[in-house]
């Protein structure tokens, strides 16, 4: 049985949230995070790619919260916005 898309998006957002936690931890206390350089580079990549997504999909954004959530979750949030529309 296949999981509904909304449930898969929620699971994806939880995973991305944990990645962001490791990114922030690697910036605050790099000696305490294993592979802190990897997480720092992942953070740079996520900020750049999510910024591009905001510019490209600006018309899909309805409220300020959509910008913030897209910055955090990227395409997962864009899919959520499309589902809610």
Buried (B, 14 or more C-beta within 10 A) or exposed (E): EEEEEEEEBBEBBEEBEEEBEBBEBBEEEEEEBEEBEEBBEBBEEBEEEBEEBBEEBEEBBEEEEBBEBBBBBBBBBBBBBEEEE
